[in-house]
């Protein structure tokens, strides 16, 4: 999770894409 936060901070312009990917990942786990 910390790594994801670091990636989001590193590339703010890809925030929406990362959020979408994270939601997809959580959906797969659920």
Secondary structure, 3 states (H helix, E strand, C coil): CHHHHHHHHHCHHHHHHHHHHHHHHHHHHC
